[in-house]
């Protein structure tokens, strides 16, 4: 690697394997920091990006993916004061304007001028990444592999359950899916004092959750009639909150809405880029159901998640670590669903 170059996995064409190549190390602008990427998580959205399923306004080729990043600060612009060289940090990957009504009301995750690392801006499938210094969150006593998945896999479900879903003690919560989001959603819902069930087609993923968390209803629709199970568990009242991490409309309707109590809340976390959700307007009217979208988290919520992990209240689940140059194999594993938790990329020391 030459002095001003770094290695990166570059998406040059959609649906074509990423290319491991040298690219320029990003140059810092005022207010920015350069981090050496230690680890970068792989999200299901990365697969959508790879396949070209997001709008053209979001991804411009050639492009470096990766939005779940932990690194070490190696240089900062002269006006930066909030982080120092040598600090280990997590990247809050939503870069907000700080001026719109959403930013000013504490909802920077839906800023109207939002830019995102690993979406509109190059991400962490590289040896270095530049980020606004205000987006960096220092960490302590968390392994970099685990820390990498906090900005999305953990903070996203934290926001969905605590802020959007408003989950309280003794709520009955049904989580759709036991993947990278679902496996953390179970932990967070339990932390809120809820009674929790999770439904997933793949039994070994349910078994993994059973190893991690006590007193959770683990439901495999291949073995169990989901409706009958929920009716027995809730005495035919239904669940108070559904957290949908899957995002397939057929699953949402069959597993989610059919088991939602009157006045229940349905929170959409996972999504399909190709299929709309058909809404039963009569059911909405008579039951006063609430449907809410949930988008990542605020920076404050990410900081709260970091503290919970540092205090061993939440366990980030890393399935495997691949070297950066094996990112194509890692993406394939995610696409095939052969993952419990998250897969993480790692750079050589």
N, C-alpha and C positions, 0 to 999 in steps of 0.2 A: 504494500500500500504506500503510495507516495504521500508526501507531507500534507498536501491539501486535498487529498482524496480519502474516501471511505468506501467500504463495501456495503452494498444494500441489495435487497431482493426487489426488483423493479417489475411492476406490471406494465408491459409494453403493449399488449393486446388482450382484450377480454377473452376469457376461456382458454388462454394459452399460458403454459407454465411461466411463473415468474423467472426473471433472469438475474442471476447472481453476478453483479458487476461493480466496477468502480464508478463512483459519482462524486461530484464536488462536496466537500464538507460545507454545510450551510454557513453563510456569513451573518454575523449578528447585527441587528438593528437596535436602536435605543429601546431599552426596557426588556430586552431579551436575554436569555441564558442558553448556553450550549450544554447539553448533557451527553455523557457517554451512556448509551443504552445498555443496561444490564440484562433486562428481560422484557419481553413483549408478549402479552396474551393474544390468543387467536379467538375471535368471536364469530358467531354464526353470520353476523353482518358482513364480515370479511369475505365469506363465501359469496354472499349476494354481490358485493363489489367486484370480486374476481369474475363472476359470471356476467357482469354488465347489467345488473337488474336495477341499479339506482339511476335516478335521472342524470342526464349528461351535465347538468349544471353543477352537480356535486363532485364528480370525478373527472379530472382532465388527465389524459395519458400523455407521456409516461408518468408513472405515479408510484409512490411508496406507501403501502398500506400500514395499518397497525395503530390502534388507539388505546391499548391497555399497556402503559409504559411505566417502567421504573428505571431510574438511572442515577448517575453521579454527576454533579455539576462540575464541569471542567473549565468553563470561562463564563464571564458575565459582562454585559455592556457597562460602561462607566457609571451610568445613573442608577444601577440596580443596587438595592440595599436589603431586600427581604430574604435573599438566599446568598450563600457563600460557596466558593469553590471547595469541593471536597464533600459537600453535603449529599446525602442520599435522599432522593425525592421521587414522589409519584407525580405524574402529569395529570392534572384535571384538563381533559382534552377539549372541553367546550370553551372557545374563546369568544367572550361576549363583548358588546360595545360599551356597556356600563352607562349608557345614556337613555335608552328607550324605556318605556313605562314598565316593561317586564323586568329589566335589570334593576330599575330603581325600586321595584316592589319585592326584590329578593327572589325573583324567578328567572335568573340568568340562563337557565337551561332551555327556556323558550324565547330567548332574545331574538328579535326580528332581524338582526344583522349578524347572526351567529356564523362563526367559522369553526371547523373542528379538525383537530389533528387526526390524521388517518382517514379523513373524508375530503373536505375541500383543500386541506393542507397536508403535505407529506407527513407520514407517521413514523412508527418505530421499527419497521422491518429493516433496520439499518444499524450501523455502529454508532452514529451520532444523530441527534435531533435538536433543532432549535425550537424554543418555546417562549412565549411571554413569561417573564419571571414570576408575575403574579399568579400564574397557573400552576406553580410548583408547590407541592405539599411535602414538607420534610417528614421522614419516618424514622422510627427507632424500634429495634427489637422485632423486626419482621424480616423474614428471608426475602430476597429480591424476587424469587419465583412466586411466592405467595402475594407479595405486594403488587406485582404487575397486574393481577386480575381484580384488584379492588375498585378501580375507577368505573368498571362496567359490570362485571359479573356479580359483584357484591353491592356496590353503591346503587346500581339500577334497581335491584330488588328491594333494597332498603327504602328508597324513595317511593316505590310502588306500594309497599306495605304500610309504612309509617305515615307518609304524607298524603298520598293519593287514596289509598285504601282505608286509611284511618282505622287500622286494626287495633282493637282493644282487648283487655283481659276477658277471657271466656267467649270471645267471638269464635265461630266455627269458620275455618278458612280452608278452601279447597284450592290446591295448586295444580295447575295443568302443566305437566312436563317435569321431568327430573334431570334435565340437562344442566348446562353451566349456570343458567339462571335459577332453575328450580331447586337445585341442591343447596343453594344459598338462601333462597326464599323460605324454605322449610325452617332453617335455623333462625332466621330473623322473625318469622311469624311466631315461633315458639318463644323467642326472647320477648315478644310483646305480650305473652301470656295467653295466646290463642290455643284452641284445640285445632289440630292441623291434620289434613289428609292430603295425599299427593297421588295423582293418577298418571301412569306412564305405560306405554306398550312394552317397553323393554324391562324385563324383570330384574336383570342384574343391576340396573341403575337404582331400582327401588331397594334392592338388597344393600347397596352401598349407603343409601340414606339411612337404612335401618341400623347400620353399623355406627353411624355418626350421631344420630339423634334418637333419644328414647321417646316412647309414647307417641308415635306418629302412625296414622292409618295409611298403610301402603296398599294401593289398589292397582291390580293388573286387570284390565278389561278383558284379557284373554281367558282369565280364570274366574272372574267375579262379575256379576251383574252390577254395574256401577250404580244404577238408580236404586236397586234394592239395598245395596250396601249403605248409600247415603241416607235413605229413608230410615233404615234401622238405627244408624248412628245418631241421626238428628231427630228421631221420633217423628219423622215425616214433615218436619218443619223446613228442611233445606239448609243450605249454608249461608252465612252472613256475607262472606266475601269470596269471590273467585279471583285468583291471580293467574292470568293466562300468559304463560311464558312460551307457548307453542306458536300461536298466531296463525293457525289454519282454521278458516271459518267453520268447516264441518265439525271439527273437534270442539271449537268454541260453543257451538249450538248443542251438540250431543252431550258433551261432558260438563259444560259450564252452565249455560242458561237453564237447562232442564233441571238443575239441582240448586238453583238460587232461590232463597226465601223471599217473601214479600219485603220490600224495602231494602233488598240486598244490593251489594256493590260489585260490579264486574270491572276489573282493571286490566286493560290491554297493555302488555309489555312486549311480547313477541308480535310480529306482524308479517303478513304476506304482501309481497310487491305485486302479486298477480291476481289475487282473488279478494273481492270486497266482502265485508261481513254483512249478511242479511239480517236485518233487525225486525223482530216481531213487535210491531207497533202496538197491537192490542195487549200483548204481554207487558210491554213497557208501561202502558196506561194503567192497567188494572193492578199491577204489582208495584208501581212506583220504583222500578229498578233504576239504578244509576249506572251508566256506562262512562268510564273515564279512561283516557289515554294516559300513559305514564312514560316520560322521556328522561332517561338517564337520571341525574341527580343535580343538586346544586353543589357548589364547592364546599359549603358548610357541611352538607350531608356527607360528602366524601371524607372530610376531616373527622366527623363523628364516627364513620365506619372505621377509619384508621385507628381511632382510640379504642373502639370495641375490639378490634383484632389484637391490638397491643395488650389489651387486658384479658385476652383469651375468652371473649364472649362469643365470637364468631370464628370459625375455622375456614379459611380459604382452601378450596379443594383443587389441587393441581394434579391432573392425570399423568401427564408426561412432559418432559422438557426435550425439545428438538434443537439442534444447532441452527443458527440463522439460515445457513445454506440449504437446510432441509425443509424450508418453509412449504414447498409444494407438497411434500409427503404429509406434513402436519395439516395443511388445508384439506387434503383428501380424507384424512382420518376424521376431521370435523364434519365434512360433508357426508360421510358415511355413517355418522352417529356413533362411532366406536370410542366414545369419550365419556368418562364420569368426571364432571367438573370442567376444568379448562385445560387445554394444551397451551404451553408457553414456549416461546422461542428464547434462546440464550445466545449471547455473544461470548466468544472466547475471551478469557482474561487478558 
